[in-house]
Amino acid sequence: MSTNPKLIREVFERSMDLFFQHEVQEILEGVNERNNCGRMSIYLQQIAHQYGLLGYFADTEYNRKQNGAVKTILDDQMKVVPINCDLLLHSRGQIVAEDNLIAIEVKKYDAPKNEKAKDRDRLRALTKASYDDIWSNDGVASPEHVCGYALGVFVELNRVKRTCQFEYYRQGQKYEESMRNF
């Protein structure tokens, strides 16, 4: 199966439509970001399956890769860093050729800037194809460090203005921003 980038983006956007349709009150009340991610995961997995992405799971704070090892990435100084991404859509290592589909980081508008910067750095690293060509995303070899997510999204919730800012990442770079009201 070769996942279409447009399909992956549509799965994300449809899941966010459902999230905002059903969860606005919790956002307005200021519930914890982990709760928001947990609720998002329900809609993300549901929509992924509706679009034929069977065998994929929406997991919050997932930190394991093949054989139960802790997921790691390489930071800008090529230092190994263990990770917990807020929300992932992946096959939990079962569909090696296309395991990693969507990585999502969620922050409230008033979160510290340094926390937002770390989340953005994580999305850039997670959406890179490989590190120093060590792993070419060939669908056979498992990477030492997590990478190759088809789509990364930074979601910033502003409950006062009732807006949500999205930043989209692929291939290690931010490529688009958008905003919606809720």
OpenMM code with the backbone's topology and positions (N, CA, C; nanometers):
from openmm import Vec3, app, unit

residues = "MET SER THR ASN PRO LYS LEU ILE ARG GLU VAL PHE GLU ARG SER MET ASP LEU PHE PHE GLN HIS GLU VAL GLN GLU ILE LEU GLU GLY VAL ASN GLU ARG ASN ASN CYS GLY ARG MET SER ILE TYR LEU GLN GLN ILE ALA HIS GLN TYR GLY LEU LEU GLY TYR PHE ALA ASP THR GLU TYR ASN ARG LYS GLN ASN GLY ALA VAL LYS THR ILE LEU ASP ASP GLN MET LYS VAL VAL PRO ILE ASN CYS ASP LEU LEU LEU HIS SER ARG GLY GLN ILE VAL ALA GLU ASP ASN LEU ILE ALA ILE GLU VAL LYS LYS TYR ASP ALA PRO LYS ASN GLU LYS ALA LYS ASP ARG ASP ARG LEU ARG ALA LEU THR LYS ALA SER TYR ASP ASP ILE TRP SER ASN ASP GLY VAL ALA SER PRO GLU HIS VAL CYS GLY TYR ALA LEU GLY VAL PHE VAL GLU LEU ASN ARG VAL LYS ARG THR CYS GLN PHE GLU TYR TYR ARG GLN GLY GLN LYS TYR GLU GLU SER MET ARG ASN PHE".split()
positions = [
    Vec3(0.0854, -0.1183, 0.0000),
    Vec3(0.0000, 0.0000, 0.0000),
    Vec3(0.0889, 0.1231, 0.0000),
    Vec3(0.0561, 0.2172, -0.0802),
    Vec3(0.1277, 0.3440, -0.0807),
    Vec3(0.0297, 0.4528, -0.0390),
    Vec3(0.0495, 0.5066, 0.0793),
    Vec3(-0.0444, 0.6056, 0.1301),
    Vec3(-0.0249, 0.7393, 0.0610),
    Vec3(-0.1323, 0.7939, 0.0177),
    Vec3(-0.1366, 0.9202, -0.0533),
    Vec3(-0.1310, 1.0346, 0.0484),
    Vec3(-0.0406, 1.1319, 0.0305),
    Vec3(-0.0330, 1.2445, 0.1249),
    Vec3(-0.1657, 1.3199, 0.1392),
    Vec3(-0.2406, 1.3318, 0.0298),
    Vec3(-0.3710, 1.3991, 0.0369),
    Vec3(-0.4667, 1.3206, 0.1263),
    Vec3(-0.4627, 1.1878, 0.1156),
    Vec3(-0.5477, 1.1023, 0.1986),
    Vec3(-0.5121, 1.1193, 0.3465),
    Vec3(-0.3843, 1.1193, 0.3770),
    Vec3(-0.3384, 1.1342, 0.5158),
    Vec3(-0.3848, 1.2683, 0.5715),
    Vec3(-0.3699, 1.3732, 0.4947),
    Vec3(-0.4132, 1.5065, 0.5384),
    Vec3(-0.5649, 1.5089, 0.5583),
    Vec3(-0.6392, 1.4468, 0.4682),
    Vec3(-0.7847, 1.4434, 0.4800),
    Vec3(-0.8291, 1.3667, 0.6045),
    Vec3(-0.7600, 1.2573, 0.6353),
    Vec3(-0.7902, 1.1817, 0.7574),
    Vec3(-0.7717, 1.2724, 0.8789),
    Vec3(-0.6612, 1.3459, 0.8818),
    Vec3(-0.6376, 1.4370, 0.9941),
    Vec3(-0.7480, 1.5425, 1.0030),
    Vec3(-0.7767, 1.6080, 0.8924),
    Vec3(-0.8740, 1.7178, 0.8945),
    Vec3(-1.0141, 1.6702, 0.9301),
    Vec3(-1.0550, 1.5541, 0.8780),
    Vec3(-1.1871, 1.4998, 0.9134),
    Vec3(-1.1938, 1.4657, 1.0619),
    Vec3(-1.0864, 1.4115, 1.1154),
    Vec3(-1.0858, 1.3779, 1.2583),
    Vec3(-1.0935, 1.5040, 1.3435),
    Vec3(-1.0295, 1.6114, 1.2982),
    Vec3(-1.0380, 1.7376, 1.3722),
    Vec3(-1.1781, 1.7967, 1.3620),
    Vec3(-1.2443, 1.7796, 1.2470),
    Vec3(-1.3838, 1.8245, 1.2345),
    Vec3(-1.4692, 1.7585, 1.3424),
    Vec3(-1.4543, 1.6269, 1.3588),
    Vec3(-1.5321, 1.5554, 1.4610),
    Vec3(-1.4919, 1.5975, 1.6015),
    Vec3(-1.3621, 1.6156, 1.6227),
    Vec3(-1.3139, 1.6589, 1.7540),
    Vec3(-1.3790, 1.7916, 1.7930),
    Vec3(-1.3774, 1.8881, 1.7023),
    Vec3(-1.4363, 2.0184, 1.7345),
    Vec3(-1.5887, 2.0123, 1.7426),
    Vec3(-1.6468, 1.9231, 1.6701),
    Vec3(-1.7922, 1.9076, 1.6758),
    Vec3(-1.8371, 1.8554, 1.8121),
    Vec3(-1.7572, 1.7664, 1.8731),
    Vec3(-1.7996, 1.6991, 1.9955),
    Vec3(-1.7293, 1.7441, 2.1234),
    Vec3(-1.6163, 1.8124, 2.1135),
    Vec3(-1.5334, 1.8365, 2.2327),
    Vec3(-1.5108, 1.9832, 2.2668),
    Vec3(-1.5849, 2.0748, 2.2072),
    Vec3(-1.5622, 2.2180, 2.2297),
    Vec3(-1.5742, 2.2543, 2.3774),
    Vec3(-1.6714, 2.2002, 2.4453),
    Vec3(-1.6917, 2.2362, 2.5858),
    Vec3(-1.5689, 2.2052, 2.6705),
    Vec3(-1.5061, 2.0914, 2.6457),
    Vec3(-1.3860, 2.0553, 2.7217),
    Vec3(-1.2715, 2.1518, 2.6932),
    Vec3(-1.2592, 2.1921, 2.5669),
    Vec3(-1.1545, 2.2888, 2.5316),
    Vec3(-1.1796, 2.4204, 2.6049),
    Vec3(-1.3039, 2.4679, 2.6000),
    Vec3(-1.3387, 2.5951, 2.6638),
    Vec3(-1.3193, 2.5915, 2.8150),
    Vec3(-1.3365, 2.4745, 2.8737),
    Vec3(-1.3165, 2.4605, 3.0182),
    Vec3(-1.1694, 2.4479, 3.0563),
    Vec3(-1.0833, 2.4342, 2.9554),
    Vec3(-0.9394, 2.4313, 2.9825),
    Vec3(-0.8859, 2.2975, 3.0285),
    Vec3(-0.9496, 2.1870, 2.9869),
    Vec3(-0.8990, 2.0563, 3.0295),
    Vec3(-0.7552, 2.0375, 2.9824),
    Vec3(-0.6869, 1.9451, 3.0470),
    Vec3(-0.5465, 1.9163, 3.0193),
    Vec3(-0.5266, 1.8718, 2.8750),
    Vec3(-0.4110, 1.9045, 2.8188),
    Vec3(-0.3782, 1.8673, 2.6817),
    Vec3(-0.3826, 1.7152, 2.6614),
    Vec3(-0.3468, 1.6374, 2.7638),
    Vec3(-0.3527, 1.4915, 2.7497),
    Vec3(-0.4960, 1.4449, 2.7280),
    Vec3(-0.5912, 1.5105, 2.7938),
    Vec3(-0.7314, 1.4764, 2.7716),
    Vec3(-0.7721, 1.5104, 2.6289),
    Vec3(-0.7329, 1.6284, 2.5824),
    Vec3(-0.7632, 1.6662, 2.4434),
    Vec3(-0.7065, 1.5630, 2.3459),
    Vec3(-0.5844, 1.5213, 2.3678),
    Vec3(-0.5212, 1.4234, 2.2788),
    Vec3(-0.5931, 1.2886, 2.2856),
    Vec3(-0.6345, 1.2495, 2.4039),
    Vec3(-0.7088, 1.1249, 2.4178),
    Vec3(-0.8383, 1.1276, 2.3393),
    Vec3(-0.9068, 1.2394, 2.3453),
    Vec3(-1.0326, 1.2540, 2.2698),
    Vec3(-1.0036, 1.2602, 2.1195),
    Vec3(-0.8985, 1.3314, 2.0796),
    Vec3(-0.8610, 1.3363, 1.9378),
    Vec3(-0.8321, 1.1963, 1.8837),
    Vec3(-0.7673, 1.1143, 1.9661),
    Vec3(-0.7280, 0.9802, 1.9202),
    Vec3(-0.8489, 0.8963, 1.8805),
    Vec3(-0.9589, 0.9135, 1.9498),
    Vec3(-1.0806, 0.8385, 1.9172),
    Vec3(-1.1244, 0.8694, 1.7747),
    Vec3(-1.1320, 0.9967, 1.7423),
    Vec3(-1.1780, 1.0386, 1.6095),
    Vec3(-1.0750, 1.0053, 1.5017),
    Vec3(-0.9468, 1.0202, 1.5338),
    Vec3(-0.8410, 0.9926, 1.4368),
    Vec3(-0.8440, 0.8460, 1.3940),
    Vec3(-0.8531, 0.7552, 1.4883),
    Vec3(-0.8547, 0.6129, 1.4540),
    Vec3(-0.9834, 0.5765, 1.3797),
    Vec3(-1.0947, 0.6314, 1.4238),
    Vec3(-1.2230, 0.6053, 1.3577),
    Vec3(-1.2181, 0.6486, 1.2106),
    Vec3(-1.1724, 0.7684, 1.1846),
    Vec3(-1.1676, 0.8200, 1.0476),
    Vec3(-1.0638, 0.7434, 0.9650),
    Vec3(-0.9494, 0.7118, 1.0243),
    Vec3(-0.8472, 0.6347, 0.9517),
    Vec3(-0.9066, 0.5028, 0.9026),
    Vec3(-0.9803, 0.4354, 0.9871),
    Vec3(-1.0411, 0.3083, 0.9479),
    Vec3(-1.1487, 0.3293, 0.8418),
    Vec3(-1.2260, 0.4371, 0.8526),
    Vec3(-1.3265, 0.4667, 0.7503),
    Vec3(-1.2621, 0.4897, 0.6138),
    Vec3(-1.1406, 0.5432, 0.6130),
    Vec3(-1.0687, 0.5694, 0.4884),
    Vec3(-0.9850, 0.4493, 0.4432),
    Vec3(-1.0044, 0.3359, 0.5072),
    Vec3(-0.9374, 0.2137, 0.4648),
    Vec3(-0.7998, 0.1914, 0.5222),
    Vec3(-0.7591, 0.2714, 0.6180),
    Vec3(-0.6286, 0.2550, 0.6815),
    Vec3(-0.6427, 0.1573, 0.7981),
    Vec3(-0.6680, 0.0330, 0.7635),
    Vec3(-0.6863, -0.0718, 0.8644),
    Vec3(-0.5490, -0.1163, 0.9141),
    Vec3(-0.5407, -0.1557, 1.0377),
    Vec3(-0.4129, -0.1942, 1.0955),
    Vec3(-0.3369, -0.0773, 1.1562),
    Vec3(-0.3998, 0.0411, 1.1570),
    Vec3(-0.3366, 0.1594, 1.2154),
    Vec3(-0.4090, 0.1978, 1.3444),
    Vec3(-0.3324, 0.2499, 1.4378),
    Vec3(-0.3833, 0.2853, 1.5696),
    Vec3(-0.3484, 0.4301, 1.6014),
    Vec3(-0.4400, 0.4989, 1.6674),
    Vec3(-0.4138, 0.6340, 1.7171),
    Vec3(-0.3785, 0.6203, 1.8644),
    Vec3(-0.2535, 0.6460, 1.8988),
    Vec3(-0.2037, 0.6284, 2.0356),
    Vec3(-0.1516, 0.7594, 2.0919),
    Vec3(-0.1864, 0.7858, 2.2173),
    Vec3(-0.1331, 0.9027, 2.2867),
    Vec3(-0.0105, 0.8611, 2.3676),
    Vec3(0.0873, 0.9524, 2.3716),
    Vec3(0.2074, 0.9330, 2.4542),
    Vec3(0.2750, 0.7983, 2.4294),
    Vec3(0.2699, 0.7485, 2.3083),
    Vec3(0.3280, 0.6182, 2.2747),
    Vec3(0.4789, 0.6325, 2.2646),
    Vec3(0.5531, 0.5474, 2.3351),
    Vec3(0.6983, 0.5649, 2.3377),
    Vec3(0.7755, 0.4366, 2.3087),
    Vec3(0.7158, 0.3446, 2.2348),
    Vec3(0.7845, 0.2190, 2.2036),
    Vec3(0.7974, 0.2005, 2.0538),
    Vec3(0.8999, 0.1254, 2.0146),
    Vec3(0.9155, 0.0877, 1.8741),
    Vec3(0.9343, -0.0635, 1.8708),
    Vec3(0.9913, -0.1153, 1.7659),
    Vec3(1.0059, -0.2583, 1.7495),
    Vec3(1.0728, -0.3233, 1.8703),
    Vec3(1.0231, -0.4403, 1.9055),
    Vec3(1.0764, -0.5208, 2.0170),
    Vec3(1.0720, -0.4481, 2.1508),
    Vec3(0.9812, -0.3520, 2.1663),
    Vec3(0.9618, -0.2852, 2.2943),
    Vec3(1.0661, -0.1818, 2.3308),
    Vec3(1.1560, -0.1493, 2.2395),
    Vec3(1.2590, -0.0486, 2.2679),
    Vec3(1.1940, 0.0899, 2.2771),
    Vec3(1.2553, 0.1782, 2.3552),
    Vec3(1.2053, 0.3144, 2.3692),
    Vec3(1.2323, 0.3914, 2.2404),
    Vec3(1.1293, 0.4647, 2.1923),
    Vec3(1.1449, 0.5460, 2.0717),
    Vec3(1.2431, 0.6591, 2.0990),
    Vec3(1.3297, 0.6822, 2.0033),
    Vec3(1.4265, 0.7912, 2.0137),
    Vec3(1.4318, 0.8674, 1.8823),
    Vec3(1.4795, 0.9906, 1.8903),
    Vec3(1.5099, 1.0709, 1.7724),
    Vec3(1.6486, 1.1304, 1.7928),
    Vec3(1.7018, 1.1882, 1.6868),
    Vec3(1.8269, 1.2611, 1.6971),
    Vec3(1.7947, 1.4096, 1.6950),
    Vec3(1.8513, 1.4843, 1.7904),
    Vec3(1.8258, 1.6284, 1.7912),
    Vec3(1.9220, 1.6986, 1.6952),
    Vec3(1.9215, 1.8313, 1.6965),
    Vec3(2.0049, 1.9089, 1.6044),
    Vec3(2.1544, 1.8823, 1.6204),
    Vec3(2.1966, 1.8415, 1.7402),
    Vec3(2.3374, 1.8115, 1.7644),
    Vec3(2.3657, 1.6623, 1.7496),
    Vec3(2.2698, 1.5878, 1.6881),
    Vec3(2.2822, 1.4437, 1.6661),
    Vec3(2.2908, 1.3666, 1.7982),
    Vec3(2.2279, 1.4210, 1.9021),
    Vec3(2.2206, 1.3555, 2.0321),
    Vec3(2.0932, 1.2712, 2.0355),
    Vec3(2.1035, 1.1500, 2.0873),
    Vec3(1.9880, 1.0610, 2.0975),
    Vec3(1.8965, 1.1104, 2.2100),
    Vec3(1.7685, 1.1303, 2.1760),
    Vec3(1.6705, 1.1826, 2.2713),
    Vec3(1.5488, 1.0903, 2.2729),
    Vec3(1.5120, 1.0367, 2.3925),
    Vec3(1.3893, 0.9569, 2.3986),
    Vec3(1.2677, 1.0468, 2.3765),
    Vec3(1.1631, 0.9936, 2.3135),
    Vec3(1.0478, 1.0778, 2.2828),
    Vec3(0.9165, 1.0170, 2.3283),
    Vec3(0.8243, 1.1056, 2.3543),
    Vec3(0.6826, 1.0780, 2.3703),
    Vec3(0.6120, 1.1830, 2.2866),
    Vec3(0.5548, 1.1438, 2.1757),
    Vec3(0.4767, 1.2365, 2.0954),
    Vec3(0.3342, 1.2351, 2.1501),
    Vec3(0.2668, 1.3506, 2.1492),
    Vec3(0.1319, 1.3594, 2.2058),
    Vec3(0.0365, 1.2591, 2.1442),
    Vec3(0.0363, 1.2482, 2.0118),
    Vec3(-0.0589, 1.1605, 1.9439),
    Vec3(0.0020, 1.1110, 1.8136),
    Vec3(-0.0055, 0.9803, 1.7920),
    Vec3(0.0486, 0.9187, 1.6713),
    Vec3(-0.0586, 0.8361, 1.6026),
    Vec3(-0.0545, 0.8328, 1.4704),
    Vec3(-0.1291, 0.7350, 1.3926),
    Vec3(-0.0234, 0.6489, 1.3258),
    Vec3(-0.0163, 0.5223, 1.3678),
    Vec3(0.0886, 0.4325, 1.3209),
    Vec3(0.0394, 0.2877, 1.3313),
    Vec3(0.1205, 0.1969, 1.2779),
    Vec3(0.0809, 0.0559, 1.2812),
    Vec3(0.1470, -0.0192, 1.3962),
    Vec3(0.2091, 0.0516, 1.4851),
    Vec3(0.2821, -0.0079, 1.5979),
    Vec3(0.3884, -0.1059, 1.5486),
    Vec3(0.4483, -0.0734, 1.4340),
    Vec3(0.5573, -0.1545, 1.3795),
    Vec3(0.5129, -0.2744, 1.2984),
    Vec3(0.3848, -0.2914, 1.2787),
    Vec3(0.3353, -0.4096, 1.2082),
    Vec3(0.3341, -0.3944, 1.0561),
    Vec3(0.3222, -0.2731, 1.0060),
    Vec3(0.3268, -0.2486, 0.8618),
    Vec3(0.4577, -0.1731, 0.8372),
    Vec3(0.5663, -0.2465, 0.8266),
    Vec3(0.6999, -0.1871, 0.8253),
    Vec3(0.7167, -0.0875, 0.7107),
    Vec3(0.6606, -0.1185, 0.5940),
    Vec3(0.6782, -0.0310, 0.4783),
    Vec3(0.6203, 0.1075, 0.4999),
    Vec3(0.5121, 0.1167, 0.5763),
    Vec3(0.4486, 0.2460, 0.6028),
    Vec3(0.3924, 0.2469, 0.7447),
    Vec3(0.4789, 0.2345, 0.8401),
    Vec3(0.4386, 0.2282, 0.9806),
    Vec3(0.3884, 0.3628, 1.0300),
    Vec3(0.4571, 0.4690, 0.9989),
    Vec3(0.4357, 0.5989, 1.0616),
    Vec3(0.3599, 0.6943, 0.9699),
    Vec3(0.2345, 0.7245, 1.0055),
    Vec3(0.1531, 0.8110, 0.9209),
    Vec3(0.1447, 0.9538, 0.9720),
    Vec3(0.0956, 0.9735, 1.0947),
    Vec3(0.0736, 1.1098, 1.1447),
    Vec3(0.1302, 1.1235, 1.2861),
    Vec3(0.2053, 1.2309, 1.3089),
    Vec3(0.2543, 1.2685, 1.4421),
    Vec3(0.1939, 1.4044, 1.4757),
    Vec3(0.1314, 1.4139, 1.5925),
    Vec3(0.0619, 1.5365, 1.6325),
    Vec3(0.1133, 1.5824, 1.7681),
    Vec3(0.1454, 1.7090, 1.7775),
    Vec3(0.1790, 1.7727, 1.9048),
    Vec3(0.0736, 1.8792, 1.9314),
    Vec3(0.0234, 1.8837, 2.0546),
    Vec3(-0.0833, 1.9765, 2.0920),
    Vec3(-0.0358, 2.0644, 2.2064),
    Vec3(-0.0598, 2.1928, 2.1942),
    Vec3(-0.0290, 2.2864, 2.3016),
    Vec3(-0.1409, 2.3883, 2.3126),
    Vec3(-0.1605, 2.4351, 2.4337),
    Vec3(-0.2511, 2.5474, 2.4560),
    Vec3(-0.1770, 2.6754, 2.4198),
    Vec3(-0.2520, 2.7764, 2.3823),
    Vec3(-0.1957, 2.9043, 2.3394),
    Vec3(-0.1004, 2.9630, 2.4437),
    Vec3(-0.1351, 2.9492, 2.5714),
    Vec3(-0.0549, 3.0118, 2.6767),
    Vec3(0.0581, 2.9227, 2.7300),
    Vec3(0.0879, 2.8123, 2.6627),
    Vec3(0.2001, 2.7269, 2.7032),
    Vec3(0.3316, 2.8018, 2.6817),
    Vec3(0.4338, 2.7707, 2.7608),
    Vec3(0.5636, 2.8380, 2.7440),
    Vec3(0.6206, 2.8184, 2.6027),
    Vec3(0.6827, 2.9233, 2.5516),
    Vec3(0.7386, 2.9207, 2.4161),
    Vec3(0.8422, 2.8106, 2.3984),
    Vec3(0.9224, 2.7837, 2.5019),
    Vec3(1.0255, 2.6803, 2.4885),
    Vec3(0.9631, 2.5412, 2.4724),
    Vec3(0.8473, 2.5164, 2.5342),
    Vec3(0.7777, 2.3880, 2.5168),
    Vec3(0.7242, 2.3758, 2.3740),
    Vec3(0.6722, 2.4847, 2.3209),
    Vec3(0.6229, 2.4832, 2.1831),
    Vec3(0.7387, 2.4590, 2.0862),
    Vec3(0.8530, 2.5206, 2.1129),
    Vec3(0.9701, 2.5029, 2.0259),
    Vec3(1.0166, 2.3573, 2.0270),
    Vec3(1.0164, 2.2929, 2.1423),
    Vec3(1.0556, 2.1511, 2.1508),
    Vec3(0.9602, 2.0644, 2.0699),
    Vec3(0.8303, 2.0937, 2.0774),
    Vec3(0.7320, 2.0171, 2.0004),
    Vec3(0.7555, 2.0339, 1.8502),
    Vec3(0.7836, 2.1551, 1.8072),
    Vec3(0.8098, 2.1794, 1.6646),
    Vec3(0.9369, 2.1070, 1.6189),
    Vec3(1.0405, 2.1100, 1.7030),
    Vec3(1.1641, 2.0378, 1.6712),
    Vec3(1.1363, 1.8880, 1.6597),
    Vec3(1.0550, 1.8364, 1.7492),
    Vec3(1.0203, 1.6940, 1.7471),
    Vec3(0.9485, 1.6590, 1.6162),
    Vec3(0.8560, 1.7435, 1.5730),
    Vec3(0.7838, 1.7171, 1.4482),
    Vec3(0.8762, 1.7213, 1.3272),
    Vec3(0.9724, 1.8135, 1.3279),
    Vec3(1.0697, 1.8179, 1.2175),
    Vec3(1.1496, 1.6867, 1.2142),
    Vec3(1.1930, 1.6414, 1.3309),
    Vec3(1.2710, 1.5167, 1.3379),
    Vec3(1.1864, 1.3956, 1.2997),
    Vec3(1.0638, 1.3897, 1.3473),
    Vec3(0.9787, 1.2734, 1.3195),
    Vec3(0.9387, 1.2632, 1.1727),
    Vec3(0.9338, 1.3755, 1.1026),
    Vec3(0.8927, 1.3716, 0.9624),
    Vec3(1.0104, 1.3621, 0.8654),
    Vec3(1.1328, 1.3609, 0.9160),
    Vec3(1.2477, 1.3415, 0.8283),
    Vec3(1.2429, 1.2002, 0.7706),
    Vec3(1.2921, 1.1849, 0.6474),
    Vec3(1.2929, 1.0531, 0.5834),
    Vec3(1.3926, 0.9595, 0.6512),
    Vec3(1.5094, 1.0121, 0.6886),
    Vec3(1.6105, 0.9300, 0.7537),
    Vec3(1.7124, 1.0218, 0.8197),
    Vec3(1.8058, 0.9619, 0.8899),
    Vec3(1.9152, 1.0354, 0.9536),
    Vec3(2.0449, 0.9941, 0.8870),
    Vec3(2.1104, 1.0871, 0.8209),
    Vec3(2.2388, 1.0601, 0.7548),
    Vec3(2.2315, 0.9372, 0.6649),
    Vec3(2.1158, 0.9153, 0.6039),
    Vec3(2.0949, 0.8011, 0.5149),
    Vec3(2.1227, 0.6674, 0.5827),
    Vec3(2.1150, 0.6635, 0.7164),
    Vec3(2.1330, 0.5377, 0.7884),
    Vec3(2.0182, 0.4428, 0.7548),
    Vec3(1.8998, 0.4967, 0.7395),
    Vec3(1.7819, 0.4165, 0.7073),
    Vec3(1.7078, 0.4870, 0.5964),
    Vec3(1.6756, 0.4161, 0.4927),
    Vec3(1.6190, 0.4796, 0.3756),
    Vec3(1.4683, 0.4626, 0.3653),
    Vec3(1.4034, 0.4223, 0.4714),
    Vec3(1.2586, 0.4011, 0.4681),
    Vec3(1.2251, 0.3024, 0.3567),
    Vec3(1.3026, 0.1935, 0.3509),
    Vec3(1.2866, 0.0954, 0.2433),
    Vec3(1.1782, -0.0068, 0.2716),
    Vec3(1.1163, 0.0000, 0.3890),
    Vec3(1.0092, -0.0920, 0.4205),
    Vec3(1.0578, -0.2280, 0.4662),
    Vec3(1.1876, -0.2453, 0.4775),
    Vec3(1.2428, -0.3743, 0.5188),
    Vec3(1.3143, -0.3599, 0.6530),
    Vec3(1.4110, -0.2707, 0.6575),
    Vec3(1.4900, -0.2513, 0.7789),
    Vec3(1.4189, -0.1549, 0.8732),
    Vec3(1.4211, -0.1859, 1.0006),
    Vec3(1.3642, -0.0959, 1.1010),
    Vec3(1.4675, 0.0099, 1.1374),
    Vec3(1.4244, 0.1353, 1.1540),
    Vec3(1.5204, 0.2420, 1.1849),
    Vec3(1.5663, 0.2356, 1.3297),
    Vec3(1.6867, 0.2840, 1.3529),
    Vec3(1.7330, 0.2955, 1.4906),
    Vec3(1.6581, 0.4066, 1.5622),
    Vec3(1.6339, 0.5167, 1.4899),
    Vec3(1.5625, 0.6304, 1.5460),
    Vec3(1.4327, 0.6499, 1.4687),
    Vec3(1.3315, 0.6975, 1.5362),
    Vec3(1.2007, 0.7133, 1.4748),
    Vec3(1.2041, 0.8282, 1.3745),
    Vec3(1.1516, 0.8017, 1.2564),
    Vec3(1.1437, 0.9024, 1.1520),
    Vec3(1.0445, 0.8525, 1.0479),
    Vec3(1.0291, 0.9282, 0.9423),
    Vec3(0.9480, 0.8836, 0.8310),
    Vec3(0.7987, 0.9042, 0.8447),
    Vec3(0.7541, 0.9853, 0.9409),
    Vec3(0.6107, 1.0133, 0.9483),
    Vec3(0.5702, 1.0921, 0.8244),
    Vec3(0.4595, 1.0520, 0.7621),
    Vec3(0.4124, 1.1164, 0.6401),
    Vec3(0.3665, 1.2594, 0.6666),
    Vec3(0.3118, 1.2833, 0.7860),
    Vec3(0.2585, 1.4151, 0.8206),
    Vec3(0.2835, 1.4425, 0.9682),
    Vec3(0.3289, 1.5624, 0.9966),
    Vec3(0.3401, 1.6113, 1.1335),
    Vec3(0.2524, 1.7344, 1.1464),
    Vec3(0.1839, 1.7481, 1.2606),
    Vec3(0.0966, 1.8634, 1.2800),
    Vec3(0.1142, 1.9185, 1.4211),
    Vec3(0.1439, 2.0476, 1.4283),
    Vec3(0.1454, 2.1187, 1.5559),
    Vec3(0.0094, 2.1868, 1.5686),
    Vec3(-0.0609, 2.1569, 1.6765),
    Vec3(-0.1960, 2.2087, 1.7007),
    Vec3(-0.1901, 2.2998, 1.8224),
    Vec3(-0.2286, 2.4262, 1.8044),
    Vec3(-0.2287, 2.5213, 1.9155),
    Vec3(-0.3720, 2.5676, 1.9402),
    Vec3(-0.4232, 2.5359, 2.0594),
    Vec3(-0.5611, 2.5676, 2.0961),
    Vec3(-0.5673, 2.6970, 2.1764),
    Vec3(-0.6487, 2.7917, 2.1307),
    Vec3(-0.6689, 2.9176, 2.2018),
    Vec3(-0.8160, 2.9227, 2.2432),
    Vec3(-0.8420, 2.8872, 2.3687),
    Vec3(-0.9815, 2.8798, 2.4141),
    Vec3(-1.0447, 3.0173, 2.4323),
    Vec3(-0.9651, 3.1199, 2.4568),
    Vec3(-1.0196, 3.2548, 2.4744),
    Vec3(-1.0731, 3.3085, 2.3412),
    Vec3(-0.9930, 3.2945, 2.2355),
    Vec3(-1.0347, 3.3420, 2.1035),
    Vec3(-1.1143, 3.2378, 2.0252),
    Vec3(-1.1203, 3.1158, 2.0809),
    Vec3(-1.1893, 3.0029, 2.0152),
    Vec3(-1.1321, 2.9775, 1.8761),
    Vec3(-0.9979, 2.9736, 1.8715),
    Vec3(-0.9292, 2.9447, 1.7463),
    Vec3(-0.8307, 2.8298, 1.7667),
    Vec3(-0.7990, 2.7674, 1.6564),
    Vec3(-0.6972, 2.6628, 1.6558),
    Vec3(-0.6034, 2.6906, 1.5396),
    Vec3(-0.4746, 2.7000, 1.5704),
    Vec3(-0.3711, 2.7221, 1.4697),
    Vec3(-0.3079, 2.5868, 1.4383),
    Vec3(-0.2915, 2.5551, 1.3103),
    Vec3(-0.2272, 2.4320, 1.2669),
    Vec3(-0.0996, 2.4665, 1.1917),
    Vec3(0.0068, 2.3921, 1.2192),
    Vec3(0.1298, 2.3981, 1.1410),
    Vec3(0.1536, 2.2570, 1.0891),
    Vec3(0.1763, 2.2446, 0.9590),
    Vec3(0.1930, 2.1146, 0.8949),
    Vec3(0.3391, 2.0923, 0.8582),
    Vec3(0.3880, 1.9716, 0.8869),
    Vec3(0.5275, 1.9341, 0.8621),
    Vec3(0.5335, 1.8081, 0.7761),
    Vec3(0.6311, 1.8047, 0.6862),
    Vec3(0.6651, 1.6829, 0.6126),
    Vec3(0.8104, 1.6943, 0.5694),
    Vec3(0.8735, 1.5814, 0.5585),
    Vec3(1.0141, 1.5751, 0.5167),
    Vec3(1.1027, 1.6695, 0.5977),
    Vec3(1.0745, 1.6808, 0.7262),
    Vec3(1.1581, 1.7592, 0.8163),
    Vec3(1.1388, 1.9090, 0.8117),
    Vec3(1.0357, 1.9565, 0.7414),
    Vec3(1.0146, 2.1007, 0.7264),
    Vec3(0.8683, 2.1380, 0.7472),
    Vec3(0.8462, 2.2575, 0.8020),
    Vec3(0.7112, 2.3121, 0.8054),
    Vec3(0.6787, 2.3603, 0.6653),
    Vec3(0.5604, 2.3217, 0.6145),
    Vec3(0.5261, 2.3620, 0.4782),
    Vec3(0.3976, 2.4421, 0.4683),
    Vec3(0.3204, 2.4510, 0.5768),
    Vec3(0.1944, 2.5243, 0.5675),
    Vec3(0.1425, 2.5557, 0.7072),
    Vec3(0.0653, 2.6633, 0.7161),
    Vec3(-0.0069, 2.6990, 0.8381),
    Vec3(-0.1515, 2.7274, 0.8010),
    Vec3(-0.2404, 2.6999, 0.8937),
    Vec3(-0.3821, 2.7371, 0.8750),
    Vec3(-0.4435, 2.7599, 1.0124),
    Vec3(-0.5622, 2.8175, 1.0116),
    Vec3(-0.6326, 2.8442, 1.1368),
    Vec3(-0.7807, 2.8168, 1.1155),
    Vec3(-0.8460, 2.7743, 1.2217),
    Vec3(-0.9915, 2.7566, 1.2174),
    Vec3(-1.0515, 2.8009, 1.3495),
    Vec3(-1.1758, 2.8358, 1.3458),
    Vec3(-1.2504, 2.8704, 1.4668),
    Vec3(-1.3224, 2.7468, 1.5180),
    Vec3(-1.3539, 2.7496, 1.6457),
    Vec3(-1.4364, 2.6413, 1.7006),
    Vec3(-1.5377, 2.6997, 1.7986),
] * unit.nanometer
topology = app.Topology()
chain = topology.addChain("A")
for resn in residues:
    res = topology.addResidue(resn, chain)
    for name in ("N", "CA", "C"):
        topology.addAtom(name, app.Element.getBySymbol(name[0]), res)
